Amino acid sequence: MIEEQRYCVDILSQLRAVRNAVKTIELGVLERHVLNCLNEVACHGSQESRQEKMDEIMGLLKKYD
């Protein structure tokens, strides 16, 4: 689009769409990771491993706030 010298507003609109698509994918990956973590510690986790997973999940959530 840039090489074609398209209108700036069109380029910005496309960039916004790409950002939104990436955010949607990130949230999906994050959701699956959290669910896998919860399932893992619920089935096989010690108190220490549960705390480690909780810390990991909280760190991820803070990054995606």
mmCIF file of the N, C-alpha and C atoms, coordinates in Angstrom:
data_MODEL
# 
_entry.id   MODEL 
# 
loop_
_atom_site.group_PDB 
_atom_site.id 
_atom_site.type_symbol 
_atom_site.label_atom_id 
_atom_site.label_alt_id 
_atom_site.label_comp_id 
_atom_site.label_asym_id 
_atom_site.label_entity_id 
_atom_site.label_seq_id 
_atom_site.pdbx_PDB_ins_code 
_atom_site.Cartn_x 
_atom_site.Cartn_y 
_atom_site.Cartn_z 
_atom_site.occupancy 
_atom_site.B_iso_or_equiv 
_atom_site.pdbx_formal_charge 
_atom_site.auth_seq_id 
_atom_site.auth_comp_id 
_atom_site.auth_asym_id 
_atom_site.auth_atom_id 
_atom_site.pdbx_PDB_model_num 
ATOM 1   N N  . MET A 1 1  ? 0.826  -1.193  0.000  1.00 0.00 ? 1  MET A N  1 
ATOM 2   C CA . MET A 1 1  ? 0.000  0.000   0.000  1.00 0.00 ? 1  MET A CA 1 
ATOM 3   C C  . MET A 1 1  ? 0.868  1.253   0.000  1.00 0.00 ? 1  MET A C  1 
ATOM 4   N N  . ILE A 1 2  ? 1.943  1.191   0.780  1.00 0.00 ? 2  ILE A N  1 
ATOM 5   C CA . ILE A 1 2  ? 2.821  2.356   0.848  1.00 0.00 ? 2  ILE A CA 1 
ATOM 6   C C  . ILE A 1 2  ? 3.512  2.553   -0.486 1.00 0.00 ? 2  ILE A C  1 
ATOM 7   N N  . GLU A 1 3  ? 4.011  1.446   -1.066 1.00 0.00 ? 3  GLU A N  1 
ATOM 8   C CA . GLU A 1 3  ? 4.675  1.544   -2.364 1.00 0.00 ? 3  GLU A CA 1 
ATOM 9   C C  . GLU A 1 3  ? 3.716  2.028   -3.438 1.00 0.00 ? 3  GLU A C  1 
ATOM 10  N N  . GLU A 1 4  ? 2.453  1.711   -3.280 1.00 0.00 ? 4  GLU A N  1 
ATOM 11  C CA . GLU A 1 4  ? 1.435  2.153   -4.236 1.00 0.00 ? 4  GLU A CA 1 
ATOM 12  C C  . GLU A 1 4  ? 0.986  3.581   -3.962 1.00 0.00 ? 4  GLU A C  1 
ATOM 13  N N  . GLN A 1 5  ? 1.537  4.181   -2.915 1.00 0.00 ? 5  GLN A N  1 
ATOM 14  C CA . GLN A 1 5  ? 1.207  5.549   -2.497 1.00 0.00 ? 5  GLN A CA 1 
ATOM 15  C C  . GLN A 1 5  ? -0.292 5.712   -2.253 1.00 0.00 ? 5  GLN A C  1 
ATOM 16  N N  . ARG A 1 6  ? -0.835 4.734   -1.516 1.00 0.00 ? 6  ARG A N  1 
ATOM 17  C CA . ARG A 1 6  ? -2.249 4.787   -1.165 1.00 0.00 ? 6  ARG A CA 1 
ATOM 18  C C  . ARG A 1 6  ? -2.482 5.883   -0.137 1.00 0.00 ? 6  ARG A C  1 
ATOM 19  N N  . TYR A 1 7  ? -3.705 6.290   -0.003 1.00 0.00 ? 7  TYR A N  1 
ATOM 20  C CA . TYR A 1 7  ? -4.117 7.346   0.910  1.00 0.00 ? 7  TYR A CA 1 
ATOM 21  C C  . TYR A 1 7  ? -3.774 6.943   2.349  1.00 0.00 ? 7  TYR A C  1 
ATOM 22  N N  . CYS A 1 8  ? -3.200 7.862   3.097  1.00 0.00 ? 8  CYS A N  1 
ATOM 23  C CA . CYS A 1 8  ? -2.729 7.583   4.464  1.00 0.00 ? 8  CYS A CA 1 
ATOM 24  C C  . CYS A 1 8  ? -3.827 7.015   5.364  1.00 0.00 ? 8  CYS A C  1 
ATOM 25  N N  . VAL A 1 9  ? -5.020 7.526   5.250  1.00 0.00 ? 9  VAL A N  1 
ATOM 26  C CA . VAL A 1 9  ? -6.122 7.050   6.087  1.00 0.00 ? 9  VAL A CA 1 
ATOM 27  C C  . VAL A 1 9  ? -6.415 5.580   5.790  1.00 0.00 ? 9  VAL A C  1 
ATOM 28  N N  . ASP A 1 10 ? -6.308 5.171   4.536  1.00 0.00 ? 10 ASP A N  1 
ATOM 29  C CA . ASP A 1 10 ? -6.512 3.764   4.184  1.00 0.00 ? 10 ASP A CA 1 
ATOM 30  C C  . ASP A 1 10 ? -5.426 2.886   4.796  1.00 0.00 ? 10 ASP A C  1 
ATOM 31  N N  . ILE A 1 11 ? -4.196 3.357   4.761  1.00 0.00 ? 11 ILE A N  1 
ATOM 32  C CA . ILE A 1 11 ? -3.082 2.611   5.348  1.00 0.00 ? 11 ILE A CA 1 
ATOM 33  C C  . ILE A 1 11 ? -3.285 2.477   6.852  1.00 0.00 ? 11 ILE A C  1 
ATOM 34  N N  . LEU A 1 12 ? -3.644 3.565   7.505  1.00 0.00 ? 12 LEU A N  1 
ATOM 35  C CA . LEU A 1 12 ? -3.877 3.526   8.951  1.00 0.00 ? 12 LEU A CA 1 
ATOM 36  C C  . LEU A 1 12 ? -5.023 2.586   9.308  1.00 0.00 ? 12 LEU A C  1 
ATOM 37  N N  . SER A 1 13 ? -6.043 2.572   8.494  1.00 0.00 ? 13 SER A N  1 
ATOM 38  C CA . SER A 1 13 ? -7.175 1.677   8.725  1.00 0.00 ? 13 SER A CA 1 
ATOM 39  C C  . SER A 1 13 ? -6.734 0.216   8.630  1.00 0.00 ? 13 SER A C  1 
ATOM 40  N N  . GLN A 1 14 ? -5.919 -0.099  7.658  1.00 0.00 ? 14 GLN A N  1 
ATOM 41  C CA . GLN A 1 14 ? -5.413 -1.461  7.514  1.00 0.00 ? 14 GLN A CA 1 
ATOM 42  C C  . GLN A 1 14 ? -4.513 -1.845  8.684  1.00 0.00 ? 14 GLN A C  1 
ATOM 43  N N  . LEU A 1 15 ? -3.678 -0.918  9.122  1.00 0.00 ? 15 LEU A N  1 
ATOM 44  C CA . LEU A 1 15 ? -2.809 -1.180  10.267 1.00 0.00 ? 15 LEU A CA 1 
ATOM 45  C C  . LEU A 1 15 ? -3.623 -1.456  11.525 1.00 0.00 ? 15 LEU A C  1 
ATOM 46  N N  . ARG A 1 16 ? -4.691 -0.717  11.724 1.00 0.00 ? 16 ARG A N  1 
ATOM 47  C CA . ARG A 1 16 ? -5.566 -0.937  12.879 1.00 0.00 ? 16 ARG A CA 1 
ATOM 48  C C  . ARG A 1 16 ? -6.192 -2.327  12.804 1.00 0.00 ? 16 ARG A C  1 
ATOM 49  N N  . ALA A 1 17 ? -6.606 -2.717  11.607 1.00 0.00 ? 17 ALA A N  1 
ATOM 50  C CA . ALA A 1 17 ? -7.203 -4.042  11.436 1.00 0.00 ? 17 ALA A CA 1 
ATOM 51  C C  . ALA A 1 17 ? -6.191 -5.146  11.755 1.00 0.00 ? 17 ALA A C  1 
ATOM 52  N N  . VAL A 1 18 ? -4.959 -4.956  11.328 1.00 0.00 ? 18 VAL A N  1 
ATOM 53  C CA . VAL A 1 18 ? -3.909 -5.940  11.615 1.00 0.00 ? 18 VAL A CA 1 
ATOM 54  C C  . VAL A 1 18 ? -3.657 -6.022  13.116 1.00 0.00 ? 18 VAL A C  1 
ATOM 55  N N  . ARG A 1 19 ? -3.562 -4.862  13.787 1.00 0.00 ? 19 ARG A N  1 
ATOM 56  C CA . ARG A 1 19 ? -3.355 -4.851  15.242 1.00 0.00 ? 19 ARG A CA 1 
ATOM 57  C C  . ARG A 1 19 ? -4.473 -5.595  15.961 1.00 0.00 ? 19 ARG A C  1 
ATOM 58  N N  . ASN A 1 20 ? -5.707 -5.346  15.543 1.00 0.00 ? 20 ASN A N  1 
ATOM 59  C CA . ASN A 1 20 ? -6.847 -6.018  16.178 1.00 0.00 ? 20 ASN A CA 1 
ATOM 60  C C  . ASN A 1 20 ? -6.808 -7.523  15.944 1.00 0.00 ? 20 ASN A C  1 
ATOM 61  N N  . ALA A 1 21 ? -6.421 -7.934  14.745 1.00 0.00 ? 21 ALA A N  1 
ATOM 62  C CA . ALA A 1 21 ? -6.325 -9.360  14.446 1.00 0.00 ? 21 ALA A CA 1 
ATOM 63  C C  . ALA A 1 21 ? -5.249 -10.015 15.303 1.00 0.00 ? 21 ALA A C  1 
ATOM 64  N N  . VAL A 1 22 ? -4.102 -9.371  15.431 1.00 0.00 ? 22 VAL A N  1 
ATOM 65  C CA . VAL A 1 22 ? -3.015 -9.910  16.248 1.00 0.00 ? 22 VAL A CA 1 
ATOM 66  C C  . VAL A 1 22 ? -3.449 -9.990  17.711 1.00 0.00 ? 22 VAL A C  1 
ATOM 67  N N  . LYS A 1 23 ? -4.142 -8.976  18.193 1.00 0.00 ? 23 LYS A N  1 
ATOM 68  C CA . LYS A 1 23 ? -4.610 -8.983  19.582 1.00 0.00 ? 23 LYS A CA 1 
ATOM 69  C C  . LYS A 1 23 ? -5.572 -10.147 19.824 1.00 0.00 ? 23 LYS A C  1 
ATOM 70  N N  . THR A 1 24 ? -6.443 -10.399 18.878 1.00 0.00 ? 24 THR A N  1 
ATOM 71  C CA . THR A 1 24 ? -7.381 -11.509 18.997 1.00 0.00 ? 24 THR A CA 1 
ATOM 72  C C  . THR A 1 24 ? -6.640 -12.840 19.075 1.00 0.00 ? 24 THR A C  1 
ATOM 73  N N  . ILE A 1 25 ? -5.623 -13.004 18.244 1.00 0.00 ? 25 ILE A N  1 
ATOM 74  C CA . ILE A 1 25 ? -4.822 -14.229 18.269 1.00 0.00 ? 25 ILE A CA 1 
ATOM 75  C C  . ILE A 1 25 ? -4.082 -14.352 19.595 1.00 0.00 ? 25 ILE A C  1 
ATOM 76  N N  . GLU A 1 26 ? -3.482 -13.260 20.053 1.00 0.00 ? 26 GLU A N  1 
ATOM 77  C CA . GLU A 1 26 ? -2.769 -13.278 21.337 1.00 0.00 ? 26 GLU A CA 1 
ATOM 78  C C  . GLU A 1 26 ? -3.685 -13.715 22.469 1.00 0.00 ? 26 GLU A C  1 
ATOM 79  N N  . LEU A 1 27 ? -4.880 -13.172 22.499 1.00 0.00 ? 27 LEU A N  1 
ATOM 80  C CA . LEU A 1 27 ? -5.818 -13.519 23.568 1.00 0.00 ? 27 LEU A CA 1 
ATOM 81  C C  . LEU A 1 27 ? -6.234 -14.983 23.496 1.00 0.00 ? 27 LEU A C  1 
ATOM 82  N N  . GLY A 1 28 ? -6.399 -15.498 22.287 1.00 0.00 ? 28 GLY A N  1 
ATOM 83  C CA . GLY A 1 28 ? -6.731 -16.910 22.130 1.00 0.00 ? 28 GLY A CA 1 
ATOM 84  C C  . GLY A 1 28 ? -5.617 -17.815 22.628 1.00 0.00 ? 28 GLY A C  1 
ATOM 85  N N  . VAL A 1 29 ? -4.380 -17.468 22.277 1.00 0.00 ? 29 VAL A N  1 
ATOM 86  C CA . VAL A 1 29 ? -3.227 -18.245 22.742 1.00 0.00 ? 29 VAL A CA 1 
ATOM 87  C C  . VAL A 1 29 ? -3.117 -18.161 24.260 1.00 0.00 ? 29 VAL A C  1 
ATOM 88  N N  . LEU A 1 30 ? -3.289 -16.966 24.794 1.00 0.00 ? 30 LEU A N  1 
ATOM 89  C CA . LEU A 1 30 ? -3.229 -16.779 26.245 1.00 0.00 ? 30 LEU A CA 1 
ATOM 90  C C  . LEU A 1 30 ? -4.304 -17.606 26.944 1.00 0.00 ? 30 LEU A C  1 
ATOM 91  N N  . GLU A 1 31 ? -5.511 -17.588 26.413 1.00 0.00 ? 31 GLU A N  1 
ATOM 92  C CA . GLU A 1 31 ? -6.607 -18.347 27.017 1.00 0.00 ? 31 GLU A CA 1 
ATOM 93  C C  . GLU A 1 31 ? -6.290 -19.840 27.044 1.00 0.00 ? 31 GLU A C  1 
ATOM 94  N N  . ARG A 1 32 ? -5.791 -20.369 25.933 1.00 0.00 ? 32 ARG A N  1 
ATOM 95  C CA . ARG A 1 32 ? -5.457 -21.800 25.896 1.00 0.00 ? 32 ARG A CA 1 
ATOM 96  C C  . ARG A 1 32 ? -4.333 -22.129 26.873 1.00 0.00 ? 32 ARG A C  1 
ATOM 97  N N  . HIS A 1 33 ? -3.359 -21.244 26.958 1.00 0.00 ? 33 HIS A N  1 
ATOM 98  C CA . HIS A 1 33 ? -2.246 -21.482 27.874 1.00 0.00 ? 33 HIS A CA 1 
ATOM 99  C C  . HIS A 1 33 ? -2.739 -21.516 29.319 1.00 0.00 ? 33 HIS A C  1 
ATOM 100 N N  . VAL A 1 34 ? -3.563 -20.564 29.677 1.00 0.00 ? 34 VAL A N  1 
ATOM 101 C CA . VAL A 1 34 ? -4.093 -20.509 31.046 1.00 0.00 ? 34 VAL A CA 1 
ATOM 102 C C  . VAL A 1 34 ? -4.909 -21.765 31.347 1.00 0.00 ? 34 VAL A C  1 
ATOM 103 N N  . LEU A 1 35 ? -5.751 -22.169 30.422 1.00 0.00 ? 35 LEU A N  1 
ATOM 104 C CA . LEU A 1 35 ? -6.550 -23.381 30.640 1.00 0.00 ? 35 LEU A CA 1 
ATOM 105 C C  . LEU A 1 35 ? -5.662 -24.610 30.798 1.00 0.00 ? 35 LEU A C  1 
ATOM 106 N N  . ASN A 1 36 ? -4.628 -24.717 29.967 1.00 0.00 ? 36 ASN A N  1 
ATOM 107 C CA . ASN A 1 36 ? -3.706 -25.850 30.088 1.00 0.00 ? 36 ASN A CA 1 
ATOM 108 C C  . ASN A 1 36 ? -2.971 -25.826 31.424 1.00 0.00 ? 36 ASN A C  1 
ATOM 109 N N  . CYS A 1 37 ? -2.552 -24.650 31.848 1.00 0.00 ? 37 CYS A N  1 
ATOM 110 C CA . CYS A 1 37 ? -1.875 -24.523 33.146 1.00 0.00 ? 37 CYS A CA 1 
ATOM 111 C C  . CYS A 1 37 ? -2.790 -24.961 34.277 1.00 0.00 ? 37 CYS A C  1 
ATOM 112 N N  . LEU A 1 38 ? -4.021 -24.490 34.246 1.00 0.00 ? 38 LEU A N  1 
ATOM 113 C CA . LEU A 1 38 ? -4.969 -24.838 35.305 1.00 0.00 ? 38 LEU A CA 1 
ATOM 114 C C  . LEU A 1 38 ? -5.258 -26.330 35.330 1.00 0.00 ? 38 LEU A C  1 
ATOM 115 N N  . ASN A 1 39 ? -5.430 -26.912 34.155 1.00 0.00 ? 39 ASN A N  1 
ATOM 116 C CA . ASN A 1 39 ? -5.676 -28.358 34.095 1.00 0.00 ? 39 ASN A CA 1 
ATOM 117 C C  . ASN A 1 39 ? -4.478 -29.145 34.608 1.00 0.00 ? 39 ASN A C  1 
ATOM 118 N N  . GLU A 1 40 ? -3.293 -28.713 34.241 1.00 0.00 ? 40 GLU A N  1 
ATOM 119 C CA . GLU A 1 40 ? -2.078 -29.416 34.653 1.00 0.00 ? 40 GLU A CA 1 
ATOM 120 C C  . GLU A 1 40 ? -1.918 -29.419 36.168 1.00 0.00 ? 40 GLU A C  1 
ATOM 121 N N  . VAL A 1 41 ? -2.047 -28.253 36.778 1.00 0.00 ? 41 VAL A N  1 
ATOM 122 C CA . VAL A 1 41 ? -1.839 -28.196 38.229 1.00 0.00 ? 41 VAL A CA 1 
ATOM 123 C C  . VAL A 1 41 ? -3.004 -28.810 38.995 1.00 0.00 ? 41 VAL A C  1 
ATOM 124 N N  . ALA A 1 42 ? -4.195 -28.776 38.421 1.00 0.00 ? 42 ALA A N  1 
ATOM 125 C CA . ALA A 1 42 ? -5.340 -29.391 39.094 1.00 0.00 ? 42 ALA A CA 1 
ATOM 126 C C  . ALA A 1 42 ? -5.182 -30.905 39.148 1.00 0.00 ? 42 ALA A C  1 
ATOM 127 N N  . CYS A 1 43 ? -4.596 -31.471 38.103 1.00 0.00 ? 43 CYS A N  1 
ATOM 128 C CA . CYS A 1 43 ? -4.459 -32.931 38.036 1.00 0.00 ? 43 CYS A CA 1 
ATOM 129 C C  . CYS A 1 43 ? -3.175 -33.450 38.665 1.00 0.00 ? 43 CYS A C  1 
ATOM 130 N N  . HIS A 1 44 ? -2.089 -32.704 38.512 1.00 0.00 ? 44 HIS A N  1 
ATOM 131 C CA . HIS A 1 44 ? -0.786 -33.258 38.883 1.00 0.00 ? 44 HIS A CA 1 
ATOM 132 C C  . HIS A 1 44 ? 0.051  -32.334 39.751 1.00 0.00 ? 44 HIS A C  1 
ATOM 133 N N  . GLY A 1 45 ? -0.480 -31.216 40.137 1.00 0.00 ? 45 GLY A N  1 
ATOM 134 C CA . GLY A 1 45 ? 0.366  -30.206 40.750 1.00 0.00 ? 45 GLY A CA 1 
ATOM 135 C C  . GLY A 1 45 ? 0.450  -30.250 42.257 1.00 0.00 ? 45 GLY A C  1 
ATOM 136 N N  . SER A 1 46 ? 1.634  -29.964 42.726 1.00 0.00 ? 46 SER A N  1 
ATOM 137 C CA . SER A 1 46 ? 1.848  -29.755 44.155 1.00 0.00 ? 46 SER A CA 1 
ATOM 138 C C  . SER A 1 46 ? 1.498  -28.304 44.477 1.00 0.00 ? 46 SER A C  1 
ATOM 139 N N  . GLN A 1 47 ? 1.501  -27.969 45.726 1.00 0.00 ? 47 GLN A N  1 
ATOM 140 C CA . GLN A 1 47 ? 1.237  -26.588 46.129 1.00 0.00 ? 47 GLN A CA 1 
ATOM 141 C C  . GLN A 1 47 ? 2.266  -25.648 45.498 1.00 0.00 ? 47 GLN A C  1 
ATOM 142 N N  . GLU A 1 48 ? 3.517  -26.076 45.479 1.00 0.00 ? 48 GLU A N  1 
ATOM 143 C CA . GLU A 1 48 ? 4.577  -25.244 44.901 1.00 0.00 ? 48 GLU A CA 1 
ATOM 144 C C  . GLU A 1 48 ? 4.375  -25.046 43.400 1.00 0.00 ? 48 GLU A C  1 
ATOM 145 N N  . SER A 1 49 ? 4.035  -26.107 42.685 1.00 0.00 ? 49 SER A N  1 
ATOM 146 C CA . SER A 1 49 ? 3.830  -25.966 41.241 1.00 0.00 ? 49 SER A CA 1 
ATOM 147 C C  . SER A 1 49 ? 2.587  -25.142 40.939 1.00 0.00 ? 49 SER A C  1 
ATOM 148 N N  . ARG A 1 50 ? 1.571  -25.242 41.793 1.00 0.00 ? 50 ARG A N  1 
ATOM 149 C CA . ARG A 1 50 ? 0.383  -24.396 41.607 1.00 0.00 ? 50 ARG A CA 1 
ATOM 150 C C  . ARG A 1 50 ? 0.737  -22.930 41.764 1.00 0.00 ? 50 ARG A C  1 
ATOM 151 N N  . GLN A 1 51 ? 1.566  -22.618 42.753 1.00 0.00 ? 51 GLN A N  1 
ATOM 152 C CA . GLN A 1 51 ? 1.974  -21.231 42.970 1.00 0.00 ? 51 GLN A CA 1 
ATOM 153 C C  . GLN A 1 51 ? 2.821  -20.728 41.805 1.00 0.00 ? 51 GLN A C  1 
ATOM 154 N N  . GLU A 1 52 ? 3.701  -21.579 41.287 1.00 0.00 ? 52 GLU A N  1 
ATOM 155 C CA . GLU A 1 52 ? 4.525  -21.196 40.138 1.00 0.00 ? 52 GLU A CA 1 
ATOM 156 C C  . GLU A 1 52 ? 3.657  -20.882 38.928 1.00 0.00 ? 52 GLU A C  1 
ATOM 157 N N  . LYS A 1 53 ? 2.666  -21.723 38.668 1.00 0.00 ? 53 LYS A N  1 
ATOM 158 C CA . LYS A 1 53 ? 1.766  -21.490 37.534 1.00 0.00 ? 53 LYS A CA 1 
ATOM 159 C C  . LYS A 1 53 ? 0.932  -20.234 37.760 1.00 0.00 ? 53 LYS A C  1 
ATOM 160 N N  . MET A 1 54 ? 0.498  -20.017 38.979 1.00 0.00 ? 54 MET A N  1 
ATOM 161 C CA . MET A 1 54 ? -0.276 -18.812 39.280 1.00 0.00 ? 54 MET A CA 1 
ATOM 162 C C  . MET A 1 54 ? 0.572  -17.571 39.031 1.00 0.00 ? 54 MET A C  1 
ATOM 163 N N  . ASP A 1 55 ? 1.827  -17.610 39.456 1.00 0.00 ? 55 ASP A N  1 
ATOM 164 C CA . ASP A 1 55 ? 2.726  -16.479 39.216 1.00 0.00 ? 55 ASP A CA 1 
ATOM 165 C C  . ASP A 1 55 ? 2.931  -16.257 37.721 1.00 0.00 ? 55 ASP A C  1 
ATOM 166 N N  . GLU A 1 56 ? 3.084  -17.353 36.987 1.00 0.00 ? 56 GLU A N  1 
ATOM 167 C CA . GLU A 1 56 ? 3.257  -17.253 35.533 1.00 0.00 ? 56 GLU A CA 1 
ATOM 168 C C  . GLU A 1 56 ? 2.028  -16.624 34.884 1.00 0.00 ? 56 GLU A C  1 
ATOM 169 N N  . ILE A 1 57 ? 0.855  -17.102 35.267 1.00 0.00 ? 57 ILE A N  1 
ATOM 170 C CA . ILE A 1 57 ? -0.395 -16.585 34.703 1.00 0.00 ? 57 ILE A CA 1 
ATOM 171 C C  . ILE A 1 57 ? -0.568 -15.108 35.043 1.00 0.00 ? 57 ILE A C  1 
ATOM 172 N N  . MET A 1 58 ? -0.311 -14.748 36.285 1.00 0.00 ? 58 MET A N  1 
ATOM 173 C CA . MET A 1 58 ? -0.457 -13.343 36.684 1.00 0.00 ? 58 MET A CA 1 
ATOM 174 C C  . MET A 1 58 ? 0.514  -12.455 35.906 1.00 0.00 ? 58 MET A C  1 
ATOM 175 N N  . GLY A 1 59 ? 1.733  -12.928 35.690 1.00 0.00 ? 59 GLY A N  1 
ATOM 176 C CA . GLY A 1 59 ? 2.694  -12.172 34.898 1.00 0.00 ? 59 GLY A CA 1 
ATOM 177 C C  . GLY A 1 59 ? 2.208  -11.955 33.476 1.00 0.00 ? 59 GLY A C  1 
ATOM 178 N N  . LEU A 1 60 ? 1.621  -12.993 32.894 1.00 0.00 ? 60 LEU A N  1 
ATOM 179 C CA . LEU A 1 60 ? 1.089  -12.864 31.539 1.00 0.00 ? 60 LEU A CA 1 
ATOM 180 C C  . LEU A 1 60 ? -0.080 -11.891 31.495 1.00 0.00 ? 60 LEU A C  1 
ATOM 181 N N  . LEU A 1 61 ? -0.973 -11.990 32.466 1.00 0.00 ? 61 LEU A N  1 
ATOM 182 C CA . LEU A 1 61 ? -2.127 -11.089 32.487 1.00 0.00 ? 61 LEU A CA 1 
ATOM 183 C C  . LEU A 1 61 ? -1.702 -9.638  32.640 1.00 0.00 ? 61 LEU A C  1 
ATOM 184 N N  . LYS A 1 62 ? -0.681 -9.385  33.436 1.00 0.00 ? 62 LYS A N  1 
ATOM 185 C CA . LYS A 1 62 ? -0.192 -8.014  33.605 1.00 0.00 ? 62 LYS A CA 1 
ATOM 186 C C  . LYS A 1 62 ? 0.379  -7.467  32.305 1.00 0.00 ? 62 LYS A C  1 
ATOM 187 N N  . LYS A 1 63 ? 1.017  -8.317  31.509 1.00 0.00 ? 63 LYS A N  1 
ATOM 188 C CA . LYS A 1 63 ? 1.573  -7.888  30.224 1.00 0.00 ? 63 LYS A CA 1 
ATOM 189 C C  . LYS A 1 63 ? 0.480  -7.529  29.230 1.00 0.00 ? 63 LYS A C  1 
ATOM 190 N N  . TYR A 1 64 ? -0.656 -8.213  29.315 1.00 0.00 ? 64 TYR A N  1 
ATOM 191 C CA . TYR A 1 64 ? -1.721 -8.017  28.337 1.00 0.00 ? 64 TYR A CA 1 
ATOM 192 C C  . TYR A 1 64 ? -2.820 -7.099  28.834 1.00 0.00 ? 64 TYR A C  1 
ATOM 193 N N  . ASP A 1 65 ? -2.556 -6.379  29.887 1.00 0.00 ? 65 ASP A N  1 
ATOM 194 C CA . ASP A 1 65 ? -3.543 -5.438  30.429 1.00 0.00 ? 65 ASP A CA 1 
ATOM 195 C C  . ASP A 1 65 ? -3.685 -4.239  29.523 1.00 0.00 ? 65 ASP A C  1 
# 
